Amino acid sequence: MAMLTVEDLNVYYGAIHAIKNVSFYVDEGEIVTLIGANGAGKTTTLQTISGLLRSRTGSIIFQGKNISNTHPHLLVGQGLAQVPEGRRVFLQMSVEENLEMGAFTQPSSGVDRDLEMVYAQFPRLKERRRQVAGTLSGGEQQMLAMGRALMSHPKLLMLDEPSMGLAPILVEQIFDIIRDLNKQGSTILLVEQNAQMALSVAHRGYVLETGKVVTTGTGAELLKDEAVKKAYLGG
């Protein structure tokens, strides 16, 4: 059984049909990416899985349980964590306070250990642990948002546009971290506008256009697909 199975999602914003019969799955240990142009429905799909939006049809099965109508805060406790587009860190709080907020579903006895785990993954955050999050660079805030999600011990980590607004050298660094997290056992669902980078790390990918899945394949297959290259890779 897949860790996550999404079946026949149809999501509306008022009269606008944003997601149309979307289905896909994520197996344990995979990096799966959703790529597509702005407005293709990538973020809407993640927000529906997270419980922030509701689908009129279909189901979302996570670890064998239908979570289609589960409240977002309960999903975090079940092992589903999302790093939102734009990072959304608590700007007036310190780095360490932000990380502690990510552990709200965990026993307090393990928070110090989990902080050290995150600091080992993101040494820059340890250097900045007392610094106010709003004074961090964009790349550091992205690391903080990812670290905050890891504090909840997610079974599935969903990343929404982690490279947005970052300089190329920082984009490389963030994707190196994504690879490392996956090698350490994290299952990742990645939404990313930088299709080249996303497909280079993904085991499998789905291409969304105007709310529909139009192409799927392994990351390597999609990198070679002529239609994908023309539309998203500058080929």
VEXKOLFI-407758 format. One record per residue: residue in three letters; z negated, x, y negated of N, C-alpha, C, O, CB in turn. Coordinates in steps of 0.02 Angstrom, whole numbers, padded with zeros to 5 digits, always signed. Atoms other than C-alpha are relative to their C-alpha. Glycine has a CB too. Layout:
BEGIN
ALAZXYZXYZXYZXYZXY...
This chain:
BEGIN
MET+00000+00042+00060+00000+00000+00000+00000+00044-00062-00037+00093-00066-00061-00048+00000ALA-00003-00037+00063+00045+00062-00174-00066-00008-00038-00100-00059-00030+00059-00024-00043MET+00059+00006+00042-00097+00097-00295+00009-00056-00050-00037-00095-00063-00015+00066-00036LEU-00015+00052+00048-00012-00016-00423+00067-00031+00018+00117+00003+00028+00002+00029-00073THR-00062+00036-00011+00118-00150-00390+00007-00054-00053-00035-00098-00059+00001-00032+00071VAL-00015+00048+00053+00193-00247-00535+00059-00042+00023+00111-00015+00040+00015+00037-00068GLU-00051+00045-00026+00294-00399-00485+00018-00054-00051-00024-00094-00071-00023-00033+00065ASP-00029+00057+00035+00404-00511-00592-00037-00018-00065-00055-00075-00076+00002-00061+00046LEU+00033+00014+00064+00321-00492-00762+00048-00030-00050+00105-00007-00058-00031+00065-00028ASN-00036+00030+00055+00382-00604-00902-00050-00010-00057-00095-00052-00052+00035-00067+00020VAL+00047+00000+00055+00294-00577-01068+00037-00021-00064+00093+00001-00077-00034+00070-00009TYR-00030+00026+00061+00327-00666-01232-00045+00016-00060-00106+00017-00055+00011-00076+00005TYR+00034+00000+00065+00282-00637-01414+00026-00061-00037+00080-00059-00067+00014+00068-00041GLY-00026+00063+00027+00297-00815-01474+00062-00021+00038+00060-00031+00099+00015+00007-00076ALA-00062+00020-00033+00477-00863-01439+00040+00060+00026+00091+00052+00059+00043-00040-00048ILE-00037-00060-00020+00531-00682-01409-00019+00019+00071-00078+00030+00087-00015+00059-00048HIS+00010-00018-00071+00553-00640-01224+00003+00076+00005+00057+00106+00011+00055-00034+00046ALA+00002-00074+00006+00495-00458-01227+00007+00035+00067+00038+00088+00069-00065+00020-00031ILE-00004-00031-00066+00478-00420-01040+00031-00052+00048+00008-00109+00051-00072+00023+00025LYS-00040+00047-00039+00601-00498-00917+00003+00021+00073+00040+00067+00091+00071-00006-00029ASN-00001-00011-00073+00565-00499-00730-00010+00073+00019+00024+00099+00063+00067-00025+00028VAL+00011-00071-00013+00497-00321-00730-00043+00008+00063-00095-00023+00070-00035+00033-00060SER+00036-00016-00061+00442-00254-00561+00005+00075+00013+00057+00105+00003+00028-00040+00061PHE-00001-00070-00021+00392-00079-00506-00066+00015+00036-00110-00027+00039+00009+00048-00062TYR+00062-00019-00034+00259+00016-00409-00016+00073-00014+00027+00112-00032+00005-00013+00076VAL+00024-00069+00007+00155+00175-00421-00042+00016+00061-00092-00017+00074-00041+00010-00067ASP+00039-00022-00058+00094+00264-00265-00054+00049-00021-00048+00083-00073+00045+00032+00054GLU+00054-00048+00014-00067+00364-00261+00027+00071-00002+00066+00091+00042-00056-00006+00053GLY-00021-00069+00007-00039+00542-00321+00065+00011-00036+00086+00068-00046+00005+00030+00067GLU-00065-00007+00034+00124+00506-00412-00008+00004-00076-00059-00017-00104+00044-00059+00017ILE-00013+00012+00070+00180+00526-00590+00062-00044-00002+00116-00024+00020+00010+00068-00041VAL-00056+00045+00009+00291+00377-00628+00010-00011-00075-00039-00023-00111-00011-00069+00037THR-00013+00008+00071+00375+00362-00797+00044-00061-00014+00089-00077+00025+00032+00062-00029LEU-00043+00053+00027+00449+00216-00894+00032+00029-00063-00002+00049-00110-00040-00066-00016ILE-00035-00025+00059+00583+00272-01017+00045-00054-00027+00061-00103+00007+00041+00063+00018GLY-00043+00048+00032+00691+00178-01139-00005+00008-00075-00048+00043-00100-00017-00072+00021ALA-00001-00004+00073+00732+00156-01322-00059-00038-00030-00095-00074+00005+00066-00029-00027ASN+00049+00040+00035+00613+00087-01452+00015-00074+00010+00073-00095+00004-00002+00017-00075GLY-00010+00071-00010+00587-00098-01417+00023-00020+00069+00037-00078+00082+00049-00025-00049ALA-00022+00016-00068+00635-00085-01234-00052-00037+00041-00036-00068+00091+00020+00064+00036GLY+00052+00036-00036+00467-00154-01178-00049+00045+00036-00089+00021+00076+00030-00046+00048LYS+00043-00047-00036+00377+00003-01120-00074-00011-00015-00114-00019+00030+00020+00072-00017THR+00070+00009+00019+00217-00017-01219-00025-00070+00019-00082-00077+00040-00008+00011-00076THR+00019+00068-00020+00215-00205-01188-00018-00003+00073-00064-00037+00093+00057-00050-00016THR+00014-00002-00072+00220-00170-01002-00069+00030+00013-00108+00002+00051+00053+00041+00037LEU+00065-00031-00009+00070-00053-01012-00056-00046-00025-00108-00052+00008-00004+00067-00037GLN+00052+00044+00026-00027-00175-01120-00011-00061+00044-00067-00088+00047+00019-00023-00071THR+00008+00056-00048+00005-00313-00993-00040+00023+00060-00083-00014+00084+00068-00027+00021ILE+00039-00027-00057-00060-00204-00851-00073+00008-00021-00119-00005+00019+00029+00068+00024SER+00068-00012+00025-00213-00162-00959-00038-00064-00016-00098-00062-00030+00003+00043-00061GLY+00033+00063+00015-00251-00346-00987+00000-00020-00073-00031-00070-00091-00070+00003+00025LEU-00002+00016+00071-00215-00343-01174+00051-00056-00013+00045-00092-00063+00018+00062-00041LEU-00050+00054+00003-00065-00459-01147+00002-00034+00068-00020-00006+00118+00070+00027-00020ARG-00005+00038-00063-00032-00592-01015+00073-00015+00016+00113-00031-00028-00040-00065-00005SER-00066+00019-00024+00124-00621-00912-00001-00074+00021-00051-00098+00048+00022+00045+00059ARG-00005+00070-00020+00182-00800-00885+00013-00008+00075+00002-00061+00103+00054-00034-00040THR-00016+00004-00071+00236-00759-00708-00022+00064+00035-00044+00112+00003+00076-00011+00009GLY+00008-00061-00039+00213-00634-00568-00072+00021+00010-00119-00018+00001+00037+00055-00033SER+00066-00026-00016+00066-00524-00523-00004+00075-00014+00046+00110-00015-00017-00014+00074ILE+00015-00072+00007-00015-00354-00554-00053+00015+00052-00110-00009+00046-00023+00019-00073ILE+00046-00016-00055-00096-00284-00397-00021+00073-00008+00021+00118-00007+00033-00012+00069PHE+00028-00067+00009-00210-00133-00422-00050+00012+00056-00100-00023+00061-00033+00010-00070GLN+00042-00017-00057-00289-00054-00268-00014-00061+00044-00070-00073+00067-00067+00030-00024GLY+00005+00058-00045-00255-00212-00168-00028-00063-00031-00035-00114+00003-00041+00018+00057LYS+00031+00058+00033-00331-00331-00297+00044-00025-00057+00070+00015-00095-00070+00019-00026ASN-00039+00030+00054-00240-00451-00412-00041+00003-00065-00094-00029-00070+00021-00073+00016ILE+00037-00009+00063-00294-00401-00589+00035-00035-00058+00021-00021-00116-00007+00075-00016SER-00041+00031+00052-00172-00513-00684-00040-00034-00054-00017-00037-00112+00047-00050+00032ASN+00040+00036+00049-00311-00609-00771-00067+00033-00013-00115+00001-00035-00011-00071+00023THR+00062-00036+00009-00445-00475-00780-00006+00027-00071+00043+00051-00099-00005+00058+00051HIS+00011-00025+00069-00521-00428-00949+00005+00076-00002-00014+00110+00046-00069-00023-00026PRO-00012-00072+00004-00478-00253-01010-00062+00043+00014-00056+00093+00050+00025+00017-00068HIS+00059-00043-00010-00657-00186-01013-00022+00002+00073-00052+00051+00095-00057-00024-00044LEU+00017+00000-00071-00680-00236-00832+00048+00045+00039+00029+00075+00089+00002-00072+00028LEU-00049-00043-00034-00521-00144-00782-00019+00073-00004-00007+00111+00043+00069-00010-00030VAL+00021-00070+00006-00592+00019-00848-00051+00016+00055-00047+00070+00085-00031+00013-00070GLY+00049-00010-00053-00738+00000-00728+00029+00001+00069+00000+00028+00116-00052-00053-00004GLN-00034+00001-00064-00615-00030-00587+00045+00061+00010+00075+00068+00063+00040-00063+00008GLY-00037-00062-00008-00528+00135-00620+00067+00002-00034+00109+00044-00018+00011+00013+00071LEU-00063+00002+00037-00386+00091-00739-00014+00020-00072-00052-00015-00106+00034-00070+00004ALA+00012-00023+00069-00382+00188-00904+00066+00012-00035+00113+00039-00005-00043+00064-00001GLN-00060-00010+00039-00252+00189-01041-00014+00043-00061-00064+00032-00096+00030-00068-00022VAL+00001-00039+00062-00224+00319-01176+00053-00032-00045+00112-00026-00031+00015+00077+00012PRO-00047+00041+00037-00145+00211-01312+00047+00040-00043+00034+00098-00060-00037-00049-00043GLU-00046-00028+00049+00004+00248-01421-00036+00012-00066-00073-00032-00089+00062-00046-00010GLY+00034-00015+00063-00056+00333-01579-00071+00026+00008-00106+00038-00041-00001-00060-00042ARG+00062-00033-00019-00210+00402-01489-00062-00042-00012-00104-00047+00034-00006+00064-00039ARG+00055+00047+00014-00335+00283-01574-00070+00030+00013-00114-00004+00040+00008-00062+00043VAL+00068-00028-00006-00483+00403-01574-00043-00029-00056-00018-00056-00105+00002+00079-00004PHE+00047+00023+00051-00639+00356-01672-00007+00055-00053-00042+00104-00043-00070-00019+00032LEU-00010-00055+00048-00602+00455-01829-00064+00024-00033-00068+00083-00051+00049-00022-00053GLN+00062-00019+00035-00777+00454-01905-00053+00029+00048-00106+00050+00026-00028-00060-00036MET+00047-00025-00049-00862+00509-01744+00019+00070+00021+00077+00090+00013-00004-00046+00061SER-00015-00067-00023-00876+00684-01674+00042-00001+00064+00048-00053+00097-00065+00040+00011VAL-00038-00007-00062-00769+00747-01531-00044-00021+00059-00023-00060+00102+00025+00073+00010GLU+00044+00015-00057-00917+00736-01412-00020-00074+00002-00024-00103+00055-00062+00044-00003GLU+00016+00071+00002-00964+00561-01470+00059-00041+00025+00049-00091+00060-00019-00021-00071ASN-00059+00033-00025-00785+00505-01437+00003+00003+00077+00016-00047+00110+00064+00030-00029LEU-00001-00009-00073-00794+00576-01261-00054-00042+00034-00042-00072+00086-00008+00074+00018GLU+00054+00040-00028-00960+00492-01229+00017-00074+00001-00004-00111+00046-00065+00011-00039MET-00022+00069+00000-00883+00325-01278+00044-00016+00060+00043-00072+00085+00038-00015-00064GLY-00042+00011-00058-00760+00348-01136-00039-00009+00064-00011-00031+00115+00047+00057+00008ALA+00041+00003-00061-00904+00354-01012-00043-00063+00003-00093-00065+00039-00044+00062+00003PHE+00045+00058+00005-00974+00181-01053-00007-00037+00067-00055-00074+00076+00026-00047-00052THR+00005+00033-00066-00939+00121-00874-00036+00043+00051-00047+00022+00108+00068-00018+00025GLN+00027-00048-00048-01020+00273-00794-00076+00007-00007-00103-00005-00061+00033+00069-00008PRO+00072-00012+00005-01203+00312-00753-00015+00055-00051+00020+00106-00052-00030+00018+00068SER+00016-00049+00052-01285+00406-00897-00019+00068+00030-00013+00120-00003-00056-00025-00044SER+00022-00063-00031-01349+00536-00774+00058+00048+00012+00047+00108+00020-00034-00015+00066GLY-00057-00044-00014-01172+00602-00747+00040+00019-00061+00090+00055-00055+00045-00033+00048VAL-00041-00011+00060-01112+00610-00927+00006+00074-00017+00060+00098-00033-00029-00038-00059ASP-00003-00072+00016-01158+00793-00957+00047+00037+00046+00085+00080+00024-00070+00031+00003ARG-00046-00032-00048-01068+00845-00799+00072-00017-00016+00117+00026-00012-00018-00022+00072ASP-00068+00021+00015-00916+00744-00848+00026+00032-00064+00085+00048-00070+00004-00076-00006LEU-00020-00035+00061-00915+00821-01022+00023+00071+00016+00074+00094-00010-00058+00003-00050GLU-00020-00069-00019-00908+00994-00944+00067+00000+00037+00106+00047+00030-00055+00032+00044MET-00064+00006-00034-00765+00936-00833+00057-00007-00050+00109+00025-00043+00000-00061+00048VAL-00052+00009+00051-00666+00878-00985+00008+00064-00041+00064+00083-00057-00018-00059-00046TYR-00005-00062+00038-00708+01037-01081+00035+00055+00039+00069+00098+00009-00070+00023-00021ALA-00035-00049-00041-00645+01141-00936+00076-00013-00003+00116+00034-00002-00025-00003+00073GLN-00071+00019+00003-00479+01045-00945+00027+00011-00070+00086+00029-00079+00010-00073+00021PHE-00021-00005+00070-00473+01051-01136-00047+00046-00038-00090+00022-00074+00003-00071-00034PRO+00046-00047+00033-00560+01209-01198-00003-00008-00076-00055+00005-00106+00020+00071+00016ARG+00000+00010+00073-00507+01170-01377-00051-00052-00021-00081-00047-00074+00071-00020-00024LEU+00049+00052+00017-00615+01014-01374-00071+00027+00001-00113+00006-00038+00007-00059+00049LYS+00067-00030-00001-00767+01117-01326-00013+00038-00064-00068+00036-00091-00008+00046+00062GLU+00007-00037+00063-00736+01228-01476-00013-00048-00059-00047-00029-00107+00062+00042-00014ARG+00003+00049+00055-00726+01071-01585-00052-00055+00014-00051-00106-00020+00069-00031-00013ARG+00041+00055-00025-00862+00969-01499-00041-00034-00055-00054-00094-00050-00046+00025+00054ARG+00040+00029+00054-00965+00943-01659+00043-00022-00059+00017-00049-00108-00052+00050-00023GLN-00044+00015+00057-00814+00918-01771+00017-00074-00001+00023-00106+00051+00065+00043+00005VAL-00020+00070+00008-00769+00746-01840+00072-00008+00023+00116+00031+00004-00009-00024-00074ALA-00066+00007-00032-00618+00680-01743+00056-00008-00050+00113+00014-00037+00000-00059+00047GLY-00053+00011+00050-00524+00631-01901+00025+00064-00031+00078+00063-00063-00026-00044-00053THR-00022-00064+00028-00512+00815-01951+00040+00041+00051+00063+00096+00034-00060+00040-00023LEU-00039-00035-00051-00424+00866-01789+00075-00005-00014+00097-00052-00048-00017-00026+00070SER-00073+00005+00003-00239+00903-01779+00025-00055+00046-00014-00081+00087+00033+00069+00018GLY-00028+00052-00044-00122+00778-01695-00005+00019+00073-00020-00023+00115+00072-00012-00019GLY+00004-00021-00070-00117+00881-01537-00070-00002+00027-00082-00020+00085+00028+00070+00007GLU+00069+00002-00021-00305+00897-01532-00024-00072+00010-00063-00086+00056-00044+00036-00051GLN+00018+00070-00009-00324+00710-01556+00029-00028+00064-00003-00069+00098+00024-00042-00061GLN-00029+00022-00064-00206+00681-01410-00041+00025+00058-00053-00012+00106+00073+00023+00006MET+00043-00026-00052-00311+00795-01302-00065-00040+00004-00090-00055+00058-00015+00075-00012LEU+00062+00038+00002-00466+00701-01359+00009-00070+00031-00034-00092+00069-00025-00007-00071ALA-00013+00066-00029-00389+00532-01315+00007+00004+00076-00017-00040+00112+00063-00031-00031MET-00007-00009-00072-00343+00597-01143-00067+00016+00032-00084-00010+00085+00051+00055+00016GLY+00066-00017-00026-00515+00674-01118-00046-00060+00002-00084-00069+00049-00031+00054-00042ARG+00041+00061+00002-00599+00511-01170+00017-00045+00059-00028-00074+00090+00012-00038-00067ALA-00020+00041-00057-00498+00418-01038-00026+00030+00066-00047-00007+00111+00076-00008+00003LEU+00023-00033-00061-00544+00547-00905-00075-00009+00011-00098-00006+00068+00017+00074-00002MET+00072+00010-00007-00729+00517-00940-00016-00063+00040-00072-00070+00065-00032-00005-00068SER+00011+00062-00038-00709+00346-00856+00016+00008+00074+00012-00041+00112+00040-00056-00029HIS-00019-00013-00069-00655+00427-00691+00056-00046+00024+00048-00081+00074-00061-00008+00046PRO-00053+00047-00018-00489+00334-00684+00033+00017+00067+00044+00075+00083+00052-00002-00054LYS-00043-00008-00059-00397+00307-00521+00073+00005-00023+00113+00042+00005-00009-00060+00050LEU-00067-00001+00029-00241+00274-00626-00006+00011-00075-00041-00026-00110+00038-00067+00015LEU+00000-00017+00071-00214+00354-00796+00067-00020-00030+00119+00004-00008-00014+00076-00011MET-00061+00023+00032-00087+00267-00908+00005+00032-00069-00040+00026-00110+00002-00077-00005LEU-00010-00037+00062-00018+00371-01051+00058-00031-00039+00114-00037-00013+00015+00076+00014ASP-00051+00032+00041+00077+00287-01193+00022+00047-00056-00015+00058-00103-00026-00067-00029GLU-00030-00045+00050+00189+00406-01292-00045+00059-00019-00061+00068-00077+00017-00040-00063PRO+00045-00056+00016+00078+00561-01278+00030+00053-00044-00007+00091-00075-00024+00031+00063SER-00030-00053+00041+00204+00671-01367+00017-00023-00071+00042+00017-00111+00063+00026+00033MET-00021+00027+00064+00228+00558-01518-00029+00039-00059-00089+00049-00064-00021-00074-00006GLY+00021-00033+00061+00223+00652-01683-00023+00071+00008-00048+00101-00040-00054-00038-00030LEU+00024-00068-00011+00185+00821-01605+00057+00051-00007+00115+00036+00008-00033+00005+00069ALA-00048-00055+00003+00272+00986-01637+00022+00019+00070-00016+00010+00118-00030+00062-00037PRO-00026-00016-00067+00381+01048-01492-00047+00042+00043-00053+00031+00103+00065+00035-00006ILE+00045-00043-00039+00256+01183-01440-00060-00040+00027-00084-00027+00082-00024+00060-00042LEU+00055+00042-00023+00118+01052-01429+00023-00050+00053-00015-00067+00098-00031-00037-00059VAL-00028+00044-00051+00231+00935-01331+00000+00035+00068-00020+00007+00119+00072-00022-00019GLU+00001-00039-00062+00252+01072-01201-00071+00005+00028-00081-00001+00088+00029+00071-00012GLN+00069-00008-00021+00064+01096-01196-00027-00065+00030-00061-00064+00081-00044+00022-00060ILE+00024+00065-00027+00029+00910-01171+00031-00013+00068-00004-00039+00112+00018-00056-00049PHE-00031+00013-00065+00154+00899-01029-00024+00049+00054-00026+00032+00113+00076+00005-00006ASP+00033-00045-00048+00079+01054-00947-00066-00030+00023-00084-00026+00082-00012+00070-00033ILE+00064+00032-00018-00088+00962-00952+00012-00059+00047-00025-00068+00095-00037-00024-00064ILE-00016+00056-00045-00007+00808-00873+00015+00025+00070-00008-00005+00119+00061-00040-00028ARG-00013-00029-00066+00059+00916-00732-00065+00022+00034-00075+00009+00093+00049+00061-00006ASP+00063-00024-00028-00112+00996-00708-00043-00057+00025-00072-00053+00079-00038+00042-00052LEU+00041+00058-00020-00201+00828-00703+00026-00030+00065-00012-00049+00109-00001-00053-00056ASN-00029+00027-00061-00080+00768-00571-00014+00046+00060-00028+00021+00115+00075-00010-00009LYS+00015-00047-00055-00103+00926-00466-00073-00005+00022-00089+00008+00080+00016+00071-00022GLN+00071+00008-00016-00290+00894-00475-00016-00068+00032-00073-00082+00048-00042+00009-00062GLY+00010+00063-00036-00264+00721-00400+00009-00063-00041+00004-00118-00013-00066-00001+00029SER-00007+00060+00041-00235+00604-00547+00068-00034+00012+00120+00000+00014-00007+00017-00074THR-00061+00041-00002-00108+00464-00526+00014-00022-00071-00030-00046-00106-00008-00061+00049ILE-00016+00010+00071-00015+00439-00689+00061-00045-00007+00113-00036+00025+00014+00068-00034LEU-00055+00041+00022+00094+00303-00763+00013+00019-00073-00030+00010-00116-00015-00078+00007LEU-00016-00032+00064+00183+00379-00913+00055-00038-00035+00110-00048-00008+00022+00073+00010VAL-00051+00028+00045+00275+00291-01054+00016+00054-00051-00030+00081-00083-00024-00067-00034GLU-00016-00058+00043+00371+00418-01156+00071-00007-00027+00118-00021+00010-00007+00065+00039GLN-00066+00002+00032+00515+00419-01281+00039+00065+00015+00101+00064+00016-00008-00010-00075ASN-00033-00063-00015+00552+00602-01241+00019-00001+00074-00017+00024+00117-00046+00061-00017ALA-00020+00012-00069+00649+00561-01084+00009+00065+00039-00007+00068+00098+00065-00039+00002GLN-00010-00064-00034+00692+00742-01045-00066+00026+00028-00070+00046+00086+00030+00051-00049MET+00065-00025-00022+00510+00794-01037-00031-00046+00053-00058-00023+00103-00048+00007-00059ALA+00031+00048-00046+00453+00635-00949+00031+00006+00070-00005+00009+00120+00009-00071-00026LEU-00034-00003-00066+00583+00647-00810-00011+00068+00033-00008+00074+00094+00075-00014-00008SER+00011-00066-00029+00549+00833-00789-00067+00005+00037-00075+00046+00082+00003+00054-00054VAL+00064-00002-00034+00369+00797-00736-00008-00057+00050-00052-00054+00093-00056-00003-00051ALA+00010+00061-00040+00392+00627-00651+00028+00007+00071+00080+00037+00081+00032-00059-00035HIS-00027+00007-00068+00411+00598-00465+00054-00054+00001+00106-00046+00033-00057-00017+00050ARG-00049+00055+00004+00501+00435-00504+00000-00029-00070-00048-00020-00108-00016-00055+00052GLY-00005+00030+00066+00560+00342-00657+00037-00067+00002+00075-00081+00047+00035+00047-00048TYR-00033+00065+00010+00616+00171-00717+00027-00001-00071-00009+00017-00118-00048-00060+00014VAL-00031+00005+00066+00736+00144-00863-00002-00073-00021+00024-00117+00014+00072+00027+00001LEU+00003+00068+00028+00700-00010-00970+00049-00007-00058+00053+00037-00101-00072-00016-00023GLU-00043+00018+00056+00827-00090-01085-00011-00074-00016-00005-00116+00028+00076+00014+00016THR+00013+00068+00024+00788-00246-01187-00044-00040+00048-00028-00097+00065+00066-00037-00012GLY+00049+00035-00041+00641-00289-01075+00014-00004+00074-00023-00036+00111-00007-00067-00025LYS-00019+00003-00071+00728-00264-00908+00003+00071+00030+00020+00118-00004+00068-00036+00009VAL-00012-00062-00037+00725-00125-00777+00074+00001+00020+00097-00042+00056-00047+00006+00063VAL-00072-00003-00014+00907-00070-00768+00018+00057+00048+00071+00054+00080+00038+00009-00064THR-00014-00057-00044+00896+00094-00670-00066+00028+00025-00116+00027-00011+00040+00055-00037THR+00059-00034-00027+00771+00179-00556+00022+00057+00045+00078+00057+00070-00045-00049+00038GLY-00015-00057-00043+00765+00341-00458-00053+00053-00007-00102+00044-00044+00069+00029-00017THR+00047-00056+00010+00673+00505-00439+00013+00030-00069+00065+00019-00099+00009+00053+00056GLY-00009-00033+00064+00646+00607-00595+00063+00043+00000+00101+00043-00049-00060+00042-00017ALA-00058-00044-00005+00778+00731-00536+00065-00040+00000+00114-00020-00032-00003+00043+00063GLU-00060+00041-00002+00904+00593-00499+00018-00028-00069+00076-00029-00089-00009-00058+00050LEU-00013+00029+00066+00884+00513-00670+00021+00052-00050+00060+00038-00096-00062-00037-00025LEU-00022-00054+00045+00902+00680-00757+00075+00015+00009+00108+00038-00038-00040+00064+00013LYS-00071-00013-00014+01074+00694-00675+00044-00061-00009+00105-00055-00008+00008+00026+00071ASP-00037+00062+00006+01125+00512-00699+00040+00000-00066+00011+00009-00119-00048-00062+00003GLU-00042-00007+00060+01272+00509-00820-00017-00052-00053-00017-00036-00113+00073-00007+00019ALA+00017+00052+00050+01223+00344-00903-00066+00017-00034-00073+00007-00094-00004-00069+00034VAL+00065-00018+00028+01044+00404-00927+00008+00060-00046-00021+00061-00101-00051+00017+00056LYS-00012-00059+00042+01104+00572-00994+00031-00019-00067+00012+00006-00119+00045+00050+00036LYS-00034+00021+00061+01218+00487-01118-00045-00038-00047-00042-00029-00108+00061-00041+00017ALA+00041+00044+00041+01090+00361-01178-00064+00034-00026-00085+00020-00082-00019-00061+00039TYR+00067-00023+00016+00929+00462-01179-00009+00076-00002-00059+00100-00026-00047-00028+00049LEU+00009-00072-00006+00960+00647-01149+00049+00040-00043+00052+00101-00040+00008+00021+00073GLY-00047-00035+00043+01095+00686-01275+00058+00030+00037+00090+00077+00013-00035+00052-00039GLY-00053-00029-00041+01219+00719-01136+00067-00034-00008+00116-00014+00024-00019-00001+00071
